Amino acid sequence: MGHLNPPASKKSPAKQWKLLDIVTAFLFGIVILFFLLVFTPLGDSLAASGRQSLLRSAISDPRQRLKLIAAVEEVNNQKKIDACPAEYVDYMPCEDPKRSSKFSREMNFYRERHCPPPEESLLCLIPPPQGYKVPVPWPQSLHKIWHSNVPYEKIADRKGDQGWMKKEGEYFVFPGGGTMFPGGAAKYTEKLGQYIPITGGVLRTALDMGCGVASFGGYLLSENILTLSFAPRDSHKSQIQFALERGIPAFVAMLGTRRLPFPAFSFDLVHCSRCLIPYTAYNASYFIEVDRLLRPGGYVVISGPPVQWTNQDKEWADLQAVARALCFELIAVDENTAVWKKPPGDECLPNQNEFGLALCDESDDPSYAWYSKLKTCVSRRSHIKGDISLGTIPKWPKRVTKAPSRVAQIKNGLDVFGADTRRWARRVAYYKNSLKLKLGTTAVRNIMDMNAFFGGFAAALVSDPVWVMNVVPPHKPSTLDVIYDRGLIGVYHDWCEPFSTYPRTYDFLHVSGIESLIKDSASGNNRCHLLDLMVEMDRILRPEGTVLMRDSPEVIDKVNRVAHALRWTTAIHEKEPESSGRERILVATKPFWRAVT
């Protein structure tokens, strides 16, 4: 018997029900997807991913960038700056490994500053890492910091047995050791005290080259020696970030092909503990740079290679020869540590020596150090009026208030210095007493003065438990040497470029005359955008950190609009009653926000 086929009218309802099931399932799926996107983290994640994709697209499109700048600067602006993608959490624009890898390895050029062109600069807010907390306050931070704030364990794993740092629960702790002083900086400094005047106020400014986590500089603070530590961004990852999180003065730098961004004859002590700088290479240009930076009568300490180091007899002999050619006095060789003292004057000229050292031309400005190539000639001291030698300048703390001889480079320098000192003492008192800022409290440790001039703001804070990075822009009067003569520290920096530090490293940013940082004094035109500058300020400021800016009412209005786009909370104040001029003061606070993941 054959199979019977049902009539066509019997098959139609089955097909219709099958189609209806598909449509119903599709609609049900849309509803489920809607609930997932709206009411679960998946939606936030996808939205964040979409925003980050758009942001990356905007970063690569200069036209989108200009539109954003124009929107933020509008009078009735409601535009907010977006968060950067999560991978930018520790982004340093001028020390970006992706960019650096394109440059030559010769003399470590690739590890120096290489900033992106303005049209490629990020216009987004750097997010904090997951689990970020308000930093441990000073002085506890000298010994421990939150692990979640700098969650990188490479140094602890590699250097823990040398006393650098180790992880304990929620913290990284710092026993105070180093590769050349695993027993701690205290014992090491006690040894150095046999040869150099650690105590008594003779030494005040020190430079620690290749500093690790800056435990040497941290210990010297107890002796009122202010040490500026530096290291490059390298394979250890975040040496300088650890130092700054601890509340120790530090910044990212590399001694490669350029002068370091400091004026001549500024540091009373230059220290290297296994920094591995080849001082005698390239016609001894690195040791010549040490000579440029070191104050006459100052001290150089080198611990580790090549000092009496196995298989480095030639390098050790060459180092001694260079020091002799510069007439440095070898005070001591204690195991693998050598100590030299620089002569106080130019009496010893480097005439006949195997390195061919000679004095630089009279036209060379030894204090010009912003993108300035290293020299193989010796900086002259004869052009400086007055004696700046260690031992003749006042001891600390008297030197902070006495006008140094180098103020004479400014017209009516003595009078300007005195007026500037009094002005900032008055202003800082107003900040504390009337504006109720947290200066002098445990909430503020790392401070930057972005337009420091003579360092009057920092000088007015010397009794507080803070340190101040004084920044002198290279297009302004060259006064950074006066700051060092006062026993304070700082760097040259042009604020049309990002600063060489990690994100979230300063508690308080101070700037008097913010518009002057970006304006060309000759043409009156802006050299860069205010928004770029303030995005950079946000990058280096810690969450819940404070910004104080002084300028004309018109500029403060512009700054206030940009501040709102950065999500800062602001308040505008009148200047202190004793001051003349039209200035107003804007005080802003960066909120504590977390990136959506």
CORPEMO-V490734 format. One record per residue. N is the residue number from 1. SS is DSSP state (H for helix, E for strand, L for the rest). PSI is psi in degrees with one decimal (NA if undefined). Layout:
N_SS_PSI, N_SS_PSI
This chain:
1_L_134.7, 2_L_159.8, 3_L_138.5, 4_L_132.2, 5_L_131.9, 6_L_158.7, 7_L_155.8, 8_H_-34.6, 9_H_-22.6, 10_H_-23.5, 11_H_-27.8, 12_H_-47.0, 13_H_-36.1, 14_H_-42.9, 15_H_-41.5, 16_H_-41.4, 17_H_-35.3, 18_H_-42.7, 19_H_-40.1, 20_H_-38.9, 21_H_-42.0, 22_H_-45.7, 23_H_-42.8, 24_H_-44.8, 25_H_-39.8, 26_H_-47.0, 27_H_-39.7, 28_H_-39.5, 29_H_-39.2, 30_H_-41.6, 31_H_-45.7, 32_H_-45.3, 33_H_-39.7, 34_H_-46.1, 35_H_-37.4, 36_H_-42.9, 37_H_-35.5, 38_H_-37.2, 39_H_8.5, 40_L_162.9, 41_H_-22.1, 42_H_-42.4, 43_H_-43.9, 44_H_-40.7, 45_H_-45.8, 46_H_-38.7, 47_H_-43.3, 48_H_-40.9, 49_H_-40.7, 50_H_-42.2, 51_H_-39.9, 52_H_-36.5, 53_H_-43.2, 54_H_-38.9, 55_H_-43.7, 56_H_-37.9, 57_H_-41.2, 58_H_-36.1, 59_H_-38.2, 60_L_0.0, 61_L_103.3, 62_H_-30.1, 63_H_-41.0, 64_H_-35.9, 65_H_-47.1, 66_H_-36.6, 67_H_-40.3, 68_H_-43.7, 69_H_-45.2, 70_H_-39.8, 71_H_-41.0, 72_H_-34.2, 73_H_-5.7, 74_L_148.8, 75_L_-43.2, 76_L_37.0, 77_L_132.0, 78_L_4.6, 79_L_137.5, 80_L_142.7, 81_L_133.5, 82_L_163.3, 83_E_145.8, 84_L_160.1, 85_L_152.5, 86_H_-28.3, 87_H_-8.4, 88_H_15.4, 89_L_-33.2, 90_L_31.6, 91_L_128.6, 92_L_107.7, 93_H_-38.2, 94_H_-2.8, 95_H_39.1, 96_L_118.1, 97_H_-34.5, 98_H_-41.9, 99_H_-42.9, 100_H_-32.9, 101_L_-14.2, 102_L_-9.3, 103_L_167.3, 104_L_144.9, 105_L_-12.7, 106_H_126.9, 107_H_28.6, 108_H_32.2, 109_H_-36.2, 110_H_-18.3, 111_H_2.6, 112_L_-176.8, 113_L_129.8, 114_L_96.2, 115_L_148.2, 116_L_151.6, 117_L_155.9, 118_H_-38.5, 119_H_-12.2, 120_H_1.6, 121_L_141.0, 122_L_137.9, 123_L_65.0, 124_L_165.4, 125_E_125.6, 126_L_125.3, 127_L_153.1, 128_L_160.9, 129_L_160.4, 130_L_133.7, 131_L_7.8, 132_L_140.2, 133_L_159.8, 134_L_129.5, 135_L_152.7, 136_L_132.2, 137_L_157.8, 138_L_142.9, 139_L_1.3, 140_H_-31.2, 141_H_-19.8, 142_H_-29.9, 143_L_-20.0, 144_E_147.9, 145_E_163.8, 146_E_129.6, 147_H_-38.3, 148_H_-20.1, 149_H_-30.7, 150_H_74.7, 151_L_58.2, 152_L_123.8, 153_L_6.5, 154_H_-44.2, 155_H_-43.6, 156_H_-39.7, 157_H_-40.7, 158_H_-32.6, 159_H_5.5, 160_H_-36.3, 161_H_-11.5, 162_H_6.1, 163_L_13.9, 164_L_-59.1, 165_L_161.0, 166_E_160.0, 167_E_130.7, 168_E_103.2, 169_L_-124.7, 170_L_-1.6, 171_E_156.5, 172_E_133.2, 173_E_152.2, 174_L_100.1, 175_L_-16.2, 176_L_9.7, 177_L_-179.4, 178_L_171.2, 179_L_-40.3, 180_L_-3.2, 181_L_64.7, 182_L_-20.9, 183_L_-4.4, 184_L_150.0, 185_H_-26.4, 186_H_-48.4, 187_H_-39.9, 188_H_-45.0, 189_H_-34.1, 190_H_-38.7, 191_H_-45.1, 192_H_-30.8, 193_L_-13.8, 194_L_-21.1, 195_L_-24.5, 196_L_153.0, 197_L_78.1, 198_L_-40.0, 199_L_165.4, 200_L_-2.8, 201_L_3.1, 202_L_-47.8, 203_L_135.9, 204_L_-48.4, 205_E_129.8, 206_E_152.3, 207_E_122.2, 208_E_113.4, 209_E_123.8, 210_L_61.1, 211_L_-7.0, 212_L_-130.9, 213_L_16.4, 214_L_31.9, 215_H_-32.1, 216_H_-49.6, 217_H_-36.2, 218_H_-39.4, 219_H_-38.4, 220_H_-19.8, 221_H_-32.1, 222_H_-16.2, 223_H_13.9, 224_L_29.4, 225_L_121.2, 226_E_107.9, 227_E_126.1, 228_E_114.4, 229_E_143.2, 230_E_155.0, 231_E_157.6, 232_L_166.4, 233_L_115.5, 234_L_-167.5, 235_L_-22.8, 236_L_-27.7, 237_L_113.9, 238_L_26.0, 239_H_-51.3, 240_H_-32.6, 241_H_-39.9, 242_H_-45.1, 243_H_-46.7, 244_H_-36.2, 245_H_-28.9, 246_L_-14.3, 247_L_24.8, 248_L_134.1, 249_L_126.9, 250_E_158.3, 251_E_166.9, 252_E_127.5, 253_L_161.9, 254_L_128.2, 255_L_99.3, 256_L_-92.7, 257_L_-9.5, 258_E_157.7, 259_L_145.4, 260_L_151.0, 261_L_55.6, 262_L_154.9, 263_L_167.8, 264_L_147.0, 265_L_51.0, 266_L_-33.6, 267_E_135.8, 268_E_-24.7, 269_E_133.1, 270_E_128.2, 271_E_139.6, 272_E_117.7, 273_E_102.4, 274_L_43.3, 275_L_-13.8, 276_L_27.5, 277_L_125.6, 278_L_80.1, 279_L_-29.8, 280_L_-1.8, 281_H_161.6, 282_H_52.6, 283_H_38.1, 284_H_26.7, 285_H_-28.7, 286_H_-39.3, 287_H_-31.8, 288_H_-35.5, 289_H_-38.5, 290_H_-43.3, 291_H_-40.0, 292_H_-40.0, 293_H_-25.3, 294_E_131.8, 295_E_141.2, 296_E_133.2, 297_E_0.1, 298_E_177.7, 299_E_144.9, 300_E_130.2, 301_E_124.5, 302_E_120.0, 303_E_132.6, 304_L_-167.0, 305_L_138.4, 306_L_16.0, 307_L_108.3, 308_L_44.7, 309_L_143.1, 310_L_132.7, 311_L_18.5, 312_L_37.1, 313_H_-42.3, 314_H_-44.9, 315_H_-39.6, 316_H_-40.2, 317_H_-41.1, 318_H_-40.8, 319_H_-42.1, 320_H_-36.5, 321_H_-42.3, 322_H_-44.5, 323_H_-40.6, 324_H_-40.6, 325_H_-31.1, 326_L_4.9, 327_L_25.5, 328_L_139.6, 329_E_123.2, 330_E_106.0, 331_E_-42.3, 332_E_149.5, 333_E_107.5, 334_E_99.8, 335_L_-114.9, 336_L_23.2, 337_E_128.4, 338_E_141.4, 339_E_126.1, 340_E_156.3, 341_E_133.2, 342_L_140.3, 343_L_153.9, 344_L_-16.4, 345_L_-166.7, 346_L_15.5, 347_L_-37.0, 348_L_107.8, 349_L_137.1, 350_L_78.9, 351_L_-76.8, 352_L_112.9, 353_L_160.7, 354_L_-15.3, 355_L_-3.6, 356_L_31.3, 357_L_139.4, 358_L_160.5, 359_E_146.0, 360_L_161.7, 361_L_155.2, 362_L_-26.6, 363_L_-15.8, 364_L_128.4, 365_L_107.2, 366_L_-16.5, 367_L_-3.5, 368_L_114.9, 369_L_34.0, 370_L_107.9, 371_L_42.0, 372_L_130.1, 373_E_147.2, 374_L_147.4, 375_L_155.7, 376_L_16.9, 377_L_160.9, 378_E_129.1, 379_L_137.0, 380_L_147.9, 381_L_-10.1, 382_L_-22.2, 383_L_-9.7, 384_L_126.8, 385_L_130.0, 386_L_165.4, 387_L_121.9, 388_L_14.8, 389_L_147.5, 390_L_133.2, 391_L_-24.9, 392_L_-28.4, 393_L_157.5, 394_L_151.4, 395_L_159.7, 396_L_137.2, 397_L_4.6, 398_H_-29.7, 399_H_-19.0, 400_H_-26.3, 401_L_-18.6, 402_L_132.4, 403_L_121.1, 404_L_161.0, 405_H_-25.7, 406_H_-1.9, 407_H_-15.7, 408_H_-15.4, 409_H_-18.0, 410_L_138.1, 411_L_131.3, 412_L_42.0, 413_H_-42.8, 414_H_-45.5, 415_H_-41.4, 416_H_-41.0, 417_H_-47.0, 418_H_-43.3, 419_H_-39.2, 420_H_-40.5, 421_H_-45.4, 422_H_-39.5, 423_H_-44.4, 424_H_-30.0, 425_H_-41.0, 426_H_-42.7, 427_H_-42.6, 428_H_-37.2, 429_H_-39.0, 430_H_-41.2, 431_H_-44.1, 432_H_-47.8, 433_H_-38.1, 434_L_-43.5, 435_L_-10.9, 436_L_37.5, 437_L_161.0, 438_L_16.9, 439_L_133.3, 440_L_-0.3, 441_L_172.1, 442_L_-9.3, 443_L_-15.1, 444_L_123.6, 445_L_-55.8, 446_E_118.3, 447_E_144.3, 448_E_131.6, 449_E_109.9, 450_L_-8.4, 451_L_74.5, 452_L_-25.2, 453_L_-111.2, 454_L_3.5, 455_L_23.8, 456_H_-37.2, 457_H_-47.1, 458_H_-39.5, 459_H_-33.1, 460_L_-8.1, 461_L_9.7, 462_L_-20.4, 463_L_-8.2, 464_L_155.8, 465_L_58.8, 466_L_166.9, 467_E_151.4, 468_E_126.3, 469_E_106.9, 470_E_120.7, 471_E_127.9, 472_E_112.3, 473_L_140.7, 474_L_-18.4, 475_L_0.7, 476_L_170.6, 477_L_138.1, 478_L_88.7, 479_L_6.2, 480_H_-29.7, 481_H_-35.2, 482_H_-39.9, 483_H_-44.3, 484_H_-38.1, 485_H_-27.5, 486_L_-6.5, 487_L_20.3, 488_L_174.4, 489_E_163.0, 490_E_-175.8, 491_E_160.3, 492_E_140.5, 493_L_136.6, 494_L_119.7, 495_L_5.7, 496_L_5.4, 497_L_156.0, 498_L_154.0, 499_L_152.9, 500_L_73.7, 501_L_165.4, 502_L_163.5, 503_L_153.1, 504_L_47.5, 505_L_-6.5, 506_E_140.2, 507_E_-27.3, 508_E_124.5, 509_E_131.0, 510_E_133.2, 511_E_123.3, 512_E_118.9, 513_L_58.5, 514_H_-34.6, 515_H_-29.6, 516_H_-18.9, 517_H_-24.4, 518_L_-5.6, 519_E_139.9, 520_L_119.7, 521_L_-27.0, 522_L_-49.0, 523_L_-22.6, 524_L_-1.0, 525_L_153.6, 526_E_134.5, 527_L_-21.4, 528_L_179.9, 529_L_141.8, 530_H_-38.1, 531_H_-42.7, 532_H_-45.2, 533_H_-45.0, 534_H_-28.3, 535_H_-38.5, 536_H_-39.7, 537_H_-41.5, 538_H_-37.3, 539_H_-44.4, 540_H_-7.2, 541_E_138.9, 542_E_151.6, 543_E_136.7, 544_E_11.4, 545_E_166.5, 546_E_142.0, 547_E_131.8, 548_E_124.3, 549_E_137.1, 550_E_132.8, 551_E_-174.6, 552_E_159.1, 553_H_-37.6, 554_H_-43.2, 555_H_-41.9, 556_H_-36.1, 557_H_-43.9, 558_H_-46.5, 559_H_-39.1, 560_H_-39.2, 561_H_-43.7, 562_H_-39.1, 563_H_-40.6, 564_H_-36.0, 565_H_-26.7, 566_L_-0.2, 567_L_13.8, 568_L_149.3, 569_E_138.0, 570_E_157.6, 571_E_136.2, 572_E_132.3, 573_E_155.7, 574_E_155.8, 575_L_168.2, 576_L_145.9, 577_L_-31.0, 578_L_-12.4, 579_L_144.7, 580_L_177.9, 581_L_-178.2, 582_L_16.1, 583_E_148.9, 584_E_164.4, 585_E_126.7, 586_E_127.8, 587_E_124.9, 588_E_151.4, 589_E_131.6, 590_L_128.6, 591_L_160.1, 592_L_101.0, 593_L_160.4, 594_L_143.5, 595_L_145.4, 596_L_128.3, 597_L_NA
